[in-house]
Structure formats: structure tokens, C-alpha cells
Amino acid sequence: MNTSASGRAPHVLLVDDAPDIRELLRDVLEDEGYRVTSRATVQQLATVRELAPDLIVHDLLFAEHAPSGWTFVHALRQDPQVGHLPVILCTADGRVRTDACLVQQVRRLGLRVVLKPFDLTDFLALLATALPRPGEFAPGALST
């Protein structure tokens, strides 16, 4: 596991409307030494600014009235305070790997993607590579 720019355990914001996924990932990430904040949704970017995570793991599709992961990521990327944060889309929607328009959007937004169901070892490896090393970050340098 990397350390954050402050030298402490990286802080992961986990956003998924499925309680079982949130609980599983929270437990796994905390066991690996990450600090984790989990939410069913994030309606306002002010929440992200306040939490100041090092990385966001965000579901793509939500039930009911929550905004989609696309809506969230587009808004995030426009925000000068948090737009640089690495984002991993965690989704069961395989079109993000096969639909040319979605693949282009993923690349343009600098996102990583993990498809549900996923192998936890692969997920942790992706998370570790997505985190910036202490003192460095190149916005837009992330890819799928």
C-alpha cells in the first residue's frame, strides 16, 4: 500500500448504493490499512471537498433518485479543488469496456474501471496503482 502525500494511510471514499458491497470493500480496505469513508451516495461535491479523500471508488449505476456515477464524475472533473482525484468506477455494466463511446469517455475522464463481480486481489492492485505516490500527481494520467 502507498502512503498519501501526508505520509499517512491513504483515505478512500467508497460510494455504492449496495450496503453489502460497501461493507465488504470497507472491511477489505481497512484490513489492508486504508482509511475508508463509505457512503450510499454523494449528492454534493462539497462532501468530497470536506472528506478530502486520496482516491474515490464510485459505483456507476444507482437505484432510485441518486445521480449516476457519470453525473458525479463529470461534475467532479469540473471542480478545481477535487477534480484531480483518482477515480475507480466499480460497476457491473460491462459496456464501459465494450461500447466505443463509453470507453472514450472513461479515457477522457481519466478513470480506472473494475467490473463486478471482481477478484479482490485484482481490485487492491488497481487501487494501489491508481493512488498517487507521495508528493506527485499528474491529472489525467490515469487510464483504464
Sequence and secondary structure as in RCSB ss.txt:
>XXXX:A:sequence
MNTSASGRAPHVLLVDDAPDIRELLRDVLEDEGYRVTSRATVQQLATVRELAPDLIVHDLLFAEHAPSGWTFVHA
LRQDPQVGHLPVILCTADGRVRTDACLVQQVRRLGLRVVLKPFDLTDFLALLATALPRPGEFAPGALST
>XXXX:A:secstr
    TTSS  EEEEE S HHHHHHHHHHHHHTT EEEEES    HHHHHHH  SEEEEES  STTS  HHHHHHH
HHH TTTTTS EEEEES THHHH HHHHHHHHHTTEEEEESS  HHHHHHHHHHHS  TT   TT    
